Amino acid sequence: MTIPLFATLLRDHRRTARMTQHELAVKSGVSVRAISDMERGVSAAPQRRTLDALADALGLDPARRSALAEAAQAGRDVPSGVCALPRDLPDFTGRRAELALLADACRPGSITVVHGPPGVGKTALAVHAATRSTGRACFVDCRGSTPAPATPGEVADRIARVGAPCDLLIFDDVADPAVVPPVAGPAVVITGRRPLPIAGTVIGLRPFTADESLRMLTAITGHPASRHAREVAGHCGHLPLALRAAANRLAIRPAWSMADLAERLADGDRRLALLSVGDLSVWRRYASAYAGLSPDARRAMHLLAAPGMEVLAELGFVAELAHLYARSLTGGDRLPPG
């Protein structure tokens, strides 16, 4: 395999800075595994925030930072990478029932919609299912949760550039069904935060169960299930993104035990900061979700965050509010004025 220029530059900059991969991971917040993948050319086009974190940690001047960014961009622009499937997670955990549903639903000409809250693992599920299929899978990031979502024309253009036919076509992060063009032949999987008015099989994802959370923590960290691991999972709300961020936090702090991590996550004021590691950030994911809420929903969020309102969760009102909001997304009830 030809090593991409980005991989060579990153390794050379790290060695010039006299850092090990572990030291760079600690300073940047990017996991050792991710750095190793980038230097081996397995991951040749990191996200911009990951690139910025590495450049800051390495102390690169503007010229070297720009050269590294250009090399990363070149990795994204490789023609064979058009609509290429993202790398599958080697420690993918759980979702057996959902994988079975996807395998059964993904037939030629079918449409399957996978929806759920931010960080619940929609993209990871779709990619993992695609790697288990026998045909060619293509992937289009529709950027529906970002300030600059893809346009229908942009999505159609990317599909036109694919070349060989796809057996499975994934439209990831869709907020507006209008961006999904009509396609004939391949199975189609659409992921998004909200249930979309599209005919087909619908799979709603929820946070992990406690046992699934423990299996994920063990798969990533190697630490066995324990009382402290259960505490960590609880502090993460059993959300896959938060669990992965917590596990990576532990990986770049080898002196920490699972008990240390649980103790730090117990501090609610510090929790979101601890659950932001490199390109994994619960805060960023939910900030983008908040930005897309209606004024009514934002008002509800502010009310629930007010001091003393924790009792509502104990009385079941939060679950009821979530149910009403979910119905409002599909054209049902609106939140009552207040």
N, C-alpha and C positions, 0 to 999 in steps of 0.2 A: 504494500500500500504506500502511495506517495504521501509524505507528511506535508500538510498544508503550511503555507508561509506563517499563518497565525500561530500555529503550534510551535514552530521554530523560534519565532520572535518571543513568545511568552516564556519559553524555557530559557532562552538566552538572557532576557531581562531578569528573570528570577535568579539565575546563577550570578549575574553581574551584581545583583543586590545581596549576594551571599545568603540567600534564604533557601531553606528546604521547602518542599511542598507543604509540609505541616505548618511551618512558620508563616508562609504566605496565606494559608487558610485561616490561621488565627488572626492575622492582621487585617485581612480583607473581609472575613465572614463568609467566604465561598468555601464549600466543603473540599476536603482533600480529594475525594473521589472525582468531583467536577474538575478540579485543576489537573488531576492525572489524565482524565479523559481529554481535556483540551490539549495538553502537551503531547498526547499520543495520536492526536488527529481524529479521535472518535467523535469529539464535539468541536467542529471547526467554526461555528458561528454563534457565540454566546449572545445573550440578550444585552442590551445597552447598559442596564444597571449593573450587570455582572462585570462587564468590561470596565466600567467606571470604578467599581470597587477594587478591581485588580490593579488598575493604573494608579489609583491613589495609594494603595498599599506598597506598590513598587517605587513610588516617588518619581514617576516618569515626567519628563519635561514636555511642553506642548508638542514638539516635533515628534518625539517617540510615541507619545500618546496618540497622535494623529495617524502615525504609521501603523500602530497596532489596530486602531479602529478601521483603517482601510483594509488591512489584511482580514479582519473579521467580516467586513462587508463583502469582500471577495468570496469568502466562504459561503455567504448567503446567495451570491449571484451565480453560482455554478449552475449551468443549464440542467444538468442531471438532477439538481436539487429542486426543480420546479415542482411544487406540490408533493415534495418528498415527505414521507411519514417521519414524525419526530422519533427520537430514540425511545424505545420501550424501557420502563423502569425495571432494572434487574431484580428488585425486591418488591415488586408489585404484590399486594396482599389483599385477600378477601374478594368480595363481589362475585362469588360463585354463581348465585342465582341470576344476577344481572348479566354475567357473561353467557350463561346458558340461554337467557332470553335473546341476547344479541345474536348468538350463533344460530338460533332458530329463526329469528326474524330477518336476518340479512340474506335475503334471496334476491336474484336478479329482478330489478325493477321495484324493489321494496323501499320504504322510507321508515326510518326509526328515529325518534326524537328522544334524546337523553337530556333531562333537565335537573337542576338542583342548585342550591346556594353556592356562593363563591367558595372555592377551596375544598369542595366535597369530592373532587376527583373525576369530573366528567371527561376531560381530555385524556387523562391517564387510562380510564376504562376503555374509551373508544380506540386508543392507540394499541392497548394490550390486546383487545379483541381482534384488531386488524392484523397483528403479528401472528395470531393463531389461525388466521384464515389462509387458504391455499392460493388465492388469486392475488393480483396486483392491487395494492391499496394506494390511494392518493389522498392528500390532506390539504385543506385550504383554511387558513386562519382568517376568519371574517372580522375579527377585532371588534365585535359588537359591544363589549364592555369598556372600550377605550374612547377617548375624546375624538378619535379619528377613525370611525368604523369604515370598513371596506364598502365601496359602492357596488351596485349590481354589475356595472361595466367592468370594474377591476376584477371581480370574482370570475366573470365570464371569460375575461382575457387570460387569466391564470389557467383556467381549465383548458382553453384552446391551445395553450403552449405545452400542455403535457405530452402530446404526441401519441404514444401507444395507448390503447384503451385501458381504462381502469375497471376492475371488477368490483371494487368497493371505494366509494367516494365519501370522505368525511368533511363536512362543513363545520368547523369548530368556532365556538363563541359567537353564535348568531343571536342578534337581538331583534332584527327585522326580517321576517320570512321573505321579503321581497328581494333580498340579496341572493337567495338560493335560486339559481336558474333551473328551468326544467331540463332534466337529463333523461335520456332513454338508455336502458340497458343495465347499468351498474346498480348495486345496492347502495343506498344513500343513508348515512348516519349524520344527524344534525345534533350538535350540542349547544346548550344555552342555559342561561339562568332561569328563564321563565318558560313555562309550557307554551308552545307555539300552536296557532290554529292551523296545523298541517295534518292531513289525513295520514295515518300510519300507526305503527306501534309506538307507545309512549312508555318510557322507563324513567321513573323519578328516583333520584339518588338522595339518600339521607346520610347523616354522619355514621361512622362505624359503630358497631356494638362494642362493649367493653372488651370482649375476647378478641375481636378483630384488631382493636387498637393495640392490645398487648402483643399480638403477633407481628404487627407492623413495627413497633418499637424494637422488638427482638430481632427482626429481620435486618433492620438498618444498623442497630448499635451492637448487636451481639449480646446484650445484657438479658438475662433470663427474666421471665415474668416475676413480679414481686409486688409487695404492697406499695413501694415507692413508684414503681412503674404504673400502677393503677392510679396513683395520685397525679402523675404527669399526664396520663391519658384524660383524666377528669378535667384538669386545668386547661387542656387543649380542646375541650368540648367534643372529643372523639372525632374531630375534623381532620381528614387526611393531610391537608396542607399544614395545619398547625402541628400535627404529630411529626411530620417529616422535618419541619423547621426545628422542633425541639430535639429530635434525634441528631440532626446536623449540628446543633448547638453543643450537644454532648460530645460529638465526634471531634470537634475542634478544641474542646477543653478536656484533654485526657486525664487531667488531675481531678475532674469532677466525677462523682458517683451519681447514680440515679437518684439517690436521696438528696444530693446537693441540688440537682436540677429541680426536683419536686419542691424543695424549700424555696428556691428562687422564684419559681412559677407561682407559688402561693401568694406572692405579693402582686395584687391586682394592678397596682400602679406601674409595675415594671414588666408585666407579662407580655404586652404587645412588643416591647423592645426586644425581649428575649426571643420572641417568635418571629423575628426578622433576621434572616441569615443569608447573606448574598442575594440571590435572585428569588429566594423564598421569603415572602412577607405577608403575613395575615393582615397587617394594617393596610398595606397598599391595596390588597384585594378587596377588602371591605370598604375602604375609602372610595374606590371606584364604584362599588355597588351603591353606596350612599348617594354619590353624585347623581346616579340615575333614578333615584326615588322621586315619586311625586311629592308635592308640598304636604299633602295629607300624611303620607308615610313618614316623611322627615319629622313632622310634628309629633307623630306617635313615638318615634325613636327618642326624641328629646324628652317627652313625658316619661318614658320608661327609664331614662337615665337619671331622672331627678332623685335626690336623696330620699330614702325611705320607701322607694317604689319596689324594692326587692320582694316585698310581701306579695306583690301581684303574681310573681312566678309561682310562689308556694300555693296560691289560691287557684291557679290554672288560667288566669286572665291572659298571660303572655301567649300561651298556646292558642287560646281562642282568637286573640288579635292576629296571630300569624295565619290562622285559618281564614279569617276574614280578608286579610291582605292577599293571600293566595287566590281567593275567589275574585278579588278586584282586578288581579292581573289578567284574568281570562274573561273580563267583562261582566262579572257578577256584582256582588255588593260593593259599594264604596264605603270607605271609612266614615263614620258619623262625624259631623261637625262638632267642635267643642270649644 
